[in-house]
Amino acid sequence: MSDEQFEREKLYQASMEMFKRMLDQGLITEDEYAVIDTKMKEKYSPIIGTLLSP
């Protein structure tokens, strides 16, 4: 994994952790979370993140 890929992975994971907390707190719906996840995957192109997604 290159440094650039690693940085993108960190940004994706950190972003999704924040959105997961929002989901857990009822601030966003499952559908909104799914849309956000798709957009974050498009933006950051994570390698590991795609393996961990449901």
KADANOR-V404559 format. One record per residue. PHI is phi in whole degrees, 0 to 359 (* if undefined). OMEGA is omega as a letter, one per 30 degrees, with the letter a starting at -180 (* if undefined). NEAR is the number of other C-alpha atoms within 8 Angstrom. Layout:
phi = <PHI	PHI>
omega = <OMEGA	OMEGA>
near = <NEAR	NEAR>
This chain:
phi = <*	283	300	295	297	298	296	299	298	299	296	297	298	294	298	290	297	297	292	296	297	298	297	299	273	80	280	226	270	301	296	296	299	297	295	299	301	299	294	291	295	295	289	259	47	289	266	290	305	287	283	271	289	290>
omega = <l	l	l	l	l	l	l	l	l	a	l	a	a	l	a	l	l	a	l	l	l	l	a	a	l	a	l	a	l	l	l	l	l	l	l	a	l	a	l	l	l	a	a	a	a	l	a	a	l	l	a	a	l	*>
near = <4	5	6	6	10	9	8	11	14	8	9	13	9	8	9	10	8	8	9	9	8	10	12	7	7	7	7	9	8	7	6	8	12	8	8	8	9	8	8	12	11	7	6	10	9	11	8	7	10	8	6	6	5	2>
